[in-house]
Amino acid sequence: MSKKITPRSKDYSRWYTDVVQRAEMADYAPVKGCMVIRPYGYALWENIKEGLDRRFKATGHVNAYFPLFIPESFIKKEAEHVAGFAPELAVVTHGGGKKLEEPLVVRPTSETVIGHMYSQWVRSYRDLPLLINQWCNVVRWEKRPRLFLRTTEFLWQEGHTAHATSEEAEEETLRMLEVYRDFAETDAAIPVIAGRKSQSEKFAGGDASYTIEAMMGNKWALQSGTSHFLGQNFARAFDIKYLDRNNELQYCWTTSWGVSTRMVGAVIMVHGDDQGLILPPKIAPIQVVIIPIWRDEEGKEEVLKAVEDITAALGEQVRYKVDDREEYSPGWKFNEWELRGVPLRLEIGPRDVAKGQVTLARREGGKKIAVPQEGLTQRLDDLLEDVQQSLFRRAKSFLDENSFEVDDYGEFKRIIGGDGGFVYAYWCGSDECETAIKEETKATIRCIPFSQKGEAGRCIRCGEEAREQAVFARAY
Amino acid sequence: MSKKITPRSKDYSRWYTDVVQRAEMADYAPVKGCMVIRPYGYALWENIKEGLDRRFKATGHVNAYFPLFIPESFIKKEAEHVAGFAPELAVVTHGGGKKLEEPLVVRPTSETVIGHMYSQWVRSYRDLPLLINQWCNVVRWEKRPRLFLRTTEFLWQEGHTAHATSEEAEEETLRMLEVYRDFAETDAAIPVIAGRKSQSEKFAGGDASYTIEAMMGNKWALQSGTSHFLGQNFARAFDIKYLDRNNELQYCWTTSWGVSTRMVGAVIMVHGDDQGLILPPKIAPIQVVIIPIWRDEEGKEEVLKAVEDITAALGEQVRYKVDDREEYSPGWKFNEWELRGVPLRLEIGPRDVAKGQVTLARREGGKKIAVPQEGLTQRLDDLLEDVQQSLFRRAKSFLDENSFEVDDYGEFKRIIGGDGGFVYAYWCGSDECETAIKEETKATIRCIPFSQKGEAGRCIRCGEEAREQAVFARAY
């Protein structure tokens, strides 16, 4: 297969698919809409998981596992929930060679089955809060699949918590959104806009949804993590009740929150360039690729010996890979590891060995530098941190440069219909204006950002008084 | 719910279910045959995963993720495979609101879909060996479910490898069985018998299956990990071919191997007693539970201060939990953490504080000991290692004491029909004798152990010449 990648400027969508496939991140599965996450893509997902899981545990959550199959009747218990998910369900009708009495739904999300279990586990206020997360696969039938972004089956985590009061549940909802923001910005080097979803975009069955929205390389938005305040809706549907301190039965307040393998798509589209992936060091499967270089066996022995010394010193402090394959040229390897987005390349040839140095190249740009072998581990650590920061700054500049505050609908349409970007505009809050804007411009409300000027304004479309700005953009 | 556990001697099966439920390891899901793995059980599984995953990576394997749904036609491509799995399949017939053209099988195991992908990824001998593992859920319809041991959905890892030669594939098959043995004995403190499965018990579609078999507390066997040499069967069914060094197309040789959440059941049944779980320190979610003790606020402050100092010193070297809940008495807490199998209990009261010591109790037995606070971390480390060894020795003695070499069928029947155990007996190798023995005694061939005396003997049932001994036992 040719490794040539379509340039972003020519066809962004093809660029994305090229990168995903040629960097061996994922592949199409034989079942339409499903994907195979290949080892390199999965290693990235493992690092994303690790970064999130650590934060979940640090905020008092524990992991558990709930069943894949949900009785069809469960999904129907919460009216808005079933309306939202019914068109996307996969249904098991036969099991063990027989037709089932009640069809089973393959979980599209687990509020219902977890609600059912919580109703059995929660008895008194002493059992609260219940703070559980699960890592699993979910299925939502997808008509227009895209690797990592929209697939019929995907991997994610879903946190589900139950609380004694509305305040605690709302606090939890926002705490977890902040965990997502921190992960996205610190580990994935992806700047995000945090805010509230509009009523039409919120989770089916919840009271309020919050989101972090990231800007992709084509200036479209990608919803990268959501946290939902579910009120007492699922507690009432599934009878999750507790005895309070006065010995009176009360319904719980619940939340749910999730991040999925979409995050891998975000990493690709935020940082990648026409050469392929660029991975932030904190989550990169390989942080440093080491390429020993020699010609006609000359210097080979010394070079390989130096590589051995270097890797022994690195130990487990840096995730490195030595590419000493003899069937490929150094140039071929440079391209290969650039395509795969390894943040730092370490070259070492006979001349480097003679000088007690190595040559380093940063994937995201800049000149090659010569660095002494002595103290190399610390130097790599520092450089990786520097690359991490540089990737974030670059993405932040891109986001800022392509965000616009607009109070004229004509300008709004010119931006969205032209180069694109995030448009901040006042919105009256009506479904009507939201729908009309979507129809007229294809832009949707990504969120009502937490950060507001506090002034009032006029709705970008109807001109009525508006209390808040919303962020509008084309979105995946 | 009462915390009282049925004694093992009274009803082993109820003892097991009591322990699983009361220690909050797992619960029944609303869909028959499925289970919910509760946080405490899942934390144990996470540690099991970690111990296995580390070993897989150290032996050159990488993780990936393949789809949940498999086209029905795939399952049918390998004749023996479909015959083996057809009765256990769950089938999705509807997706996205429509009846599907081809039904989808929820993976019972992934040889077929992975074989399909490998056929696209493998081109030349340079692509081999391909060493991939996946952690996932699988579904096999279960008529008589038991928590962790047999559930319609369960979690597992399945390794799938492709090789250029039969020898390499056989080597891999045995290497991974050895990884399982090492994990079971070193981390789970479970002694196992490693060997080959009989033809009737091997994986449907494979050439040979290998297993590790453990002895549960009731002397039944539990198959705890299997590794399969698949020959070229799946390579032929799915067209996994490579160009060899002579530029000729060859079929690959493949293997698969798996360990599942059954391992949790094994840990419970090998080590547990009438008070509940006993967890090996290496995989215990909590290694040390710290119980501060005071009466009527007297000494409370100093005790809690001492606990703070102790935990600060422990850092992350030991997995501990402080149980300072005031609504429960120390005695209640002792029972609770014994039920949950925490290997070490650390008590600290005003008298201990005055003497600069703590009091330690080992879950598996023995007297309480007083230990100075100074150097406590190292002492706990040593004690945990000692507990780990002690659990293994105890289980090994139990296995040895209940293993019998028998050459008389009457004695065979008396043992199996009486107190039970593992019976080593010569077997002629015929399906006929294997089936007859099963019908007559309910004992099955667990494996033909690798460790053989090298002599020949007479089949325990037919008296014909037999080259090898087999291990017979009642089994889960």
Chai-1 contact restraints between the chains, C-beta under 6 A:
chainA,res_idxA,chainB,res_idxB,connection_type,confidence,min_distance_angstrom,max_distance_angstrom,comment,restraint_id
A,A29,B,P67,contact,1.0,0.0,6.0,A-B,restraint_1
A,P30,B,P71,contact,1.0,0.0,6.0,A-B,restraint_2
A,P30,B,H116,contact,1.0,0.0,6.0,A-B,restraint_3
A,V31,B,P67,contact,1.0,0.0,6.0,A-B,restraint_4
A,V31,B,F69,contact,1.0,0.0,6.0,A-B,restraint_5
A,C34,B,P67,contact,1.0,0.0,6.0,A-B,restraint_6
A,V36,B,F66,contact,1.0,0.0,6.0,A-B,restraint_7
A,V36,B,M117,contact,1.0,0.0,6.0,A-B,restraint_8
A,I37,B,A64,contact,1.0,0.0,6.0,A-B,restraint_9
A,I37,B,Y65,contact,1.0,0.0,6.0,A-B,restraint_10
A,R38,B,A64,contact,1.0,0.0,6.0,A-B,restraint_11
A,P39,B,V62,contact,1.0,0.0,6.0,A-B,restraint_12
A,P39,B,A64,contact,1.0,0.0,6.0,A-B,restraint_13
A,Y42,B,N63,contact,1.0,0.0,6.0,A-B,restraint_14
A,Y42,B,A64,contact,1.0,0.0,6.0,A-B,restraint_15
A,Y42,B,Y65,contact,1.0,0.0,6.0,A-B,restraint_16
A,V62,B,P39,contact,1.0,0.0,6.0,A-B,restraint_17
A,N63,B,Y42,contact,1.0,0.0,6.0,A-B,restraint_18
A,A64,B,I37,contact,1.0,0.0,6.0,A-B,restraint_19
A,A64,B,R38,contact,1.0,0.0,6.0,A-B,restraint_20
A,A64,B,P39,contact,1.0,0.0,6.0,A-B,restraint_21
A,A64,B,Y42,contact,1.0,0.0,6.0,A-B,restraint_22
A,Y65,B,I37,contact,1.0,0.0,6.0,A-B,restraint_23
A,Y65,B,Y42,contact,1.0,0.0,6.0,A-B,restraint_24
A,F66,B,V36,contact,1.0,0.0,6.0,A-B,restraint_25
A,P67,B,A29,contact,1.0,0.0,6.0,A-B,restraint_26
A,P67,B,V31,contact,1.0,0.0,6.0,A-B,restraint_27
A,P67,B,C34,contact,1.0,0.0,6.0,A-B,restraint_28
A,P67,B,E153,contact,1.0,0.0,6.0,A-B,restraint_29
A,L68,B,N137,contact,1.0,0.0,6.0,A-B,restraint_30
A,L68,B,E153,contact,1.0,0.0,6.0,A-B,restraint_31
A,F69,B,V31,contact,1.0,0.0,6.0,A-B,restraint_32
A,P71,B,P30,contact,1.0,0.0,6.0,A-B,restraint_33
A,P87,B,G97,contact,1.0,0.0,6.0,A-B,restraint_34
A,A90,B,V92,contact,1.0,0.0,6.0,A-B,restraint_35
A,A90,B,G95,contact,1.0,0.0,6.0,A-B,restraint_36
A,V91,B,H94,contact,1.0,0.0,6.0,A-B,restraint_37
A,V92,B,A90,contact,1.0,0.0,6.0,A-B,restraint_38
A,V92,B,V92,contact,1.0,0.0,6.0,A-B,restraint_39
A,T93,B,T93,contact,1.0,0.0,6.0,A-B,restraint_40
A,H94,B,V91,contact,1.0,0.0,6.0,A-B,restraint_41
A,G95,B,A90,contact,1.0,0.0,6.0,A-B,restraint_42
A,G95,B,W141,contact,1.0,0.0,6.0,A-B,restraint_43
A,G96,B,W141,contact,1.0,0.0,6.0,A-B,restraint_44
A,G97,B,P87,contact,1.0,0.0,6.0,A-B,restraint_45
A,H116,B,P30,contact,1.0,0.0,6.0,A-B,restraint_46
A,M117,B,V36,contact,1.0,0.0,6.0,A-B,restraint_47
A,N137,B,L68,contact,1.0,0.0,6.0,A-B,restraint_48
A,W141,B,G95,contact,1.0,0.0,6.0,A-B,restraint_49
A,W141,B,G96,contact,1.0,0.0,6.0,A-B,restraint_50
A,E153,B,P67,contact,1.0,0.0,6.0,A-B,restraint_51
A,E153,B,L68,contact,1.0,0.0,6.0,A-B,restraint_52
